[in-house]
Amino acid sequence: MSTQGNANPNSSVNNYSMSSTQNGGGAAPCQNGPGQMYPAMYTASSYYSSAPPAAYPTVAGHSAPPTGKTPVSSTGYSGNYYQSSSGLSPYPAPGTHQYSNAPGQSFQQTAPYAMPAGYYGQVYSHPSQGQTQPQPQQLQPNLMPASSGSNLGAPLYPIVSYPSAPGSSQYGTLRSSQTTAGQPPVSTVMPPPPTQSSLQQYSQGIGATPTPAQPGYGAPPLSQAATVNGQSNAVQQHYDQNLHNPMSHHYAAGPPNSQGPDKERPPSGTPGTSVHSSPQHHPGGDSSSTTTDSASPVPNSYESLEGGGYSDLAAPPAGVPAKQAPPFGYNYPTMHPAYQQNPAPKPNPSPSHGGYNPPGYQPYSQPFPSLSELSSALGGLGGVSELEAETLRPVNLLQERNILPPKRAPPPEPNLSNDLRKVNCSPDTFRCTLTNIPQTQALLNKARLPLGLLLHPFRDLTQLPVITSNTIVRCRSCRTYINPFVSFLDQRRWKCNLCYRVNDVPDEFMYNPVTRSYGEPHKRPEVQNSTVEFIASSDYMLRPPQPAVYLFLLDVSHNAVESGYLNVFCQSLLDNLEKLPGDTRTHIGFVTFDSTVHFYNLQEGLSQPQMLVVSDIDDVFIPTHDSLLVNLKESKELVKDLLNALPGMFTHTRETQSALGPALQAAYKLMSPTGGRVTVFQTQLPTLGAGLLQSREDPNLRSSTKNVLHLGPATDFYKKLALDCSGQQIGVDLFLLSSQYSDLASLACVSKYSAGSVFYYPSFHHIHNTAQKQKFQKDLQRYLTRKIGFEAVMRIRCTKGLSIHTFHGNFFVRSTDLLSLANVNPDSGFAVQMSIEESLADTSLACFQAALLYTSSKGKRRIRVHTLCLPVVSQLSEVFAGADIQAISCLLANMAIDRSISSSLSDARDALVNAVVDCLTAYRANGSNIQPSGLIAPAALRLFPLYVLALLKQKALRTGTSTRLDERVFSMCELKSQPLQQIMRMVHPDLYRIDNMTEQAALHLNDSVIPQPPLLQLTAEKLTREGAFLLDCGSVMYLWVGKCCNETFIRDVLGFQNYASLPSNMTEIPELQTTYSERTRAFISWLLESRTFLPAFHVVKDDASTKTSFFQHLVEDRTESAFSYYEFLLHIQQQMSK
Amino acid sequence: MAFTFAAFCYMLALLLTAALIFFAIWHIIAFDELKTDYKNPIDQCNTLNPLVLPEYLIHVFFCVMFLCATEWLTLGLNIPLLAYHIWRYMSRPVMSGPGLYDPTTIMNADILAYCQKEGWCKLAFYLLSFFYYLYGMIYVLVSS
């Protein structure tokens, strides 16, 4: 059991035991339960890597059990261990090859081992693979080929993208920190041989870097500027994601050590600002605000890497007025002349500011944040602005029939000055439920609205400034990254906007590489953009950045083969093999399972992939350690062979059992030395081995209005496994393609706590359900090619006084404000509930900062920082005016799902209704001048009842309507882990009439005309038999065609003669050369523009049986068991009058 | 003055309550460490979970002793805590091992606050009952 925490009595912030999680060979702290047993008794690493050739006869004759394996299972082990390593018949039908314990079968086994070209011979024919030296004590054999293999070919990451970084590159820093500061801790993180080789690489990188002599502060050399541009290109290449074509991606753009030449640069794209600041300034003692904490020279945990809490609570310097409101609203442009009049630093001690200014810089004529500037920066906070008046306008919901705006309403703008608004974080990335933060918890309670954040931190961005800097400027006490909302007290000092500590500006920060000028810290990209990305130095690493490692875990039982997903998957992976994010170090592996677990040896040089079968699923082990996860580049042909052969290999299988648990354990063992991504495809309930599940669903209770049971997991096996995986930086993504109940509630835990994602395709079949198959194909395409970040952590900091209450999403919460994300993907969203612990009365702005530290697929450590700034208000009406109803609904949905799992579904539903009732009651109690009759809501909240009603009718939360348990649970997973926009489309879909779209008010984009039909209420009343309506639910789109629909539309857009000839299972719109068709397709593709996952498309005829799935989305209508919108309003009114 | 079984029960309870006080203090410290980010929740749960059942069993044990000694008032004072312990263990999350605390939910602010409050309440209860047992023991010794 992990007693790392106990064995470490002198625990400080930095001693906190994630270090034990990190050193892959050591005792992982998350290993508890069954997980802890296997590494101990299975000393296979020493067995395999040190096995001399003489050991083969032992195995072949299996006269003696192999060393390191318990003798109990030895017969079974040798019996069906390497079933088919013979090159002659590499793919025997699995059903026929279970020659398990019969001794006579061993003669068949001897053949493969006796063959000189057999399995082990491979190792010796490639001595350069680093396998020749015996490593008896080596604990992580898998890491060896990873780095040594890369040594053969292209250079390692350190010199890939920054070949001529002037001065010290970050990897130079790594070396110095490794050799000087902390050899012992580092050696626990990395196995010795890779350390050696990577050190060599580092020193090469350093040897190649010229170190330009810096003449002085003010005059950086020209070579510096050249690098800035080169840097910009290289980075641009990777990170400018083209939103207009979500399928295009930038990882395939040549080998990574290509210099990112100018011709590859998008000519018209918005240039990502990229900065490499001059590192050769002598950093003064006063300017080191960003190096690692004083607590320990070598960070031994990610906790300390990303920066812990208030570890260094120094008192603010004397002379800073204590009561002064924090000068956030600082106006940078107006400061510019002030800086310009001090072009060069020279010693000029000032009598008036001597206490403030370090010698060497001219004082300024006035203290920076003057009150007038402050008030101007805060914009219209004093009086009620027009915007606010509009959002506060009372609306009588019972009378307002058309409550939907004609277009999806944009999120409310925070009431900030223009300058701040301009730099504030995009609402797509970072949103708060209340854009006016209430001053105290009492005020928040009065408003009865939830306070929280909705984040989409790893979103694909079109423009992202990437900063390469030696020192990343952070607050010394709270470790906040410098951001646009800090205030510069003078040129040398800045005040943190979260904890108000005054920090020094490091020398390096004074130089602005964008303008190539000196002395303008406020012009740096970090303080001009609220979303920036830093290239992190070795201070932010515990081990060398891991390569991209992908493991695919495929169900090949009879059920799986029957559904035909293997074909789709293999084809999709073959098509996208080149586009998998990664570099030359990318590793890939495959494991299949039915009642046994099959591994595939893909070692480069083999003529064919070899299947290795492990049938001992009670104590699953890895048959060989070095060739199951192979370098994609080196073994590409074998991988392709395997993918081509896989669908055919199991066509005649009779195996109906599924040993998912043991397969996951094997995957964990296989991946734990490196970390990476495990993708699981499962088609049925796991029935064998650890983690087996029973069917818990009673089909008769699907439409029960009473309580829904079994929303939580049946076993904690998957959760524990996920925590183990998370500790070893393994993310598990689950694709469930099942027609029967598969207990997603239990299975999803494996993704939920390892920061993976869950995909569910109910009743998937490659022939009978083409719509589902197309959706699966599209999702796979995106899934395989989307960006990925490894070994990530995300920390959310907020202004002093605010604190984080609860997190929602897929992750493991490691401490009060730190999320551990084994993998991070661009399609996952997070929600955070906040509470106000101390009054915010002494500040006018509240800030939130989310910092995501991750390893890119190219092996770079990067930090993406988002900062959001919002005004603080003291009036209840202002709180209502700033309510962001979409964000509130999403947060409430997350809270309701937690509630339904921890308590019960009916509780959760009641809580949702009460949220509306309470809020509207609070509004009524607050507004005195409102007529008492009717149901009054402020305009900002007028959609609140509608959205809550829509939530109550979601699959996740509905009662009374027949809902499969798995679909319900999947809907819950989606609500918890999707970004806001996706959730909103799912909860309240968009309905458009598209048969009569005109060019009126159309958008004109790039020569194409995009009609803009108005949004319709989600009620059947809006449908007419003469029309065709498009319902956009995010992951699925319906085109409903009325019985008497205009024949021109059917002919010109759908390509059929009349309504009767329309097939009932159409899943796409044909590309016809008519204006009608073009206009419709232009509109649909405009809707899809910013989607990452393309929705499934259904054409629904009015009389088709599929129309129920369309009508269930019309949330304003009455159903047998649920209110219509108007009834719901009356219900609320009734509740309020109680 | 005679040494009765009741007096023995009180003495035993006195000693065991002292042990329970240590459990409660340990519990409070552990959750405080969690709240201040010093510890990894997985480690913390692994150290706390094995202690839950011993604590409950100790309490059950001297409740049974009081039952045998027919000390009804003392038993009555302990029944609420006994019932609470049973309820608490019945409503624990799905877990394969013994214990109450789940590392994935423990960092939730509500649960953290609840556990901290629970720790303080138990500490107060055990302290008070410590003195009550002391009084009870002397009373039994003197009166018999």
Interface residues (C-beta under 8 A of the other chain):
Chain A: M1 S2 T3 Q4 G5 N6 S11 S12 V13 Y16 S17 M18 T21 P29 C30 N32 G33 E303 G308 G309 G712 P713 A714 T715 D716 F717 K719 K720 L723 G727 Y753 S803 I804 H805 T806 F807 F812 V813 R814 S815 T816 D817 L818 Q833 S835
Chain B: E33 L34 K35 T36 D37 Y38 K39 N40 P41 I42 D43 Q44 N46 T47 P93 V94 M95 S96 G97 D102 P103 T104 M107 N108 A109 D110
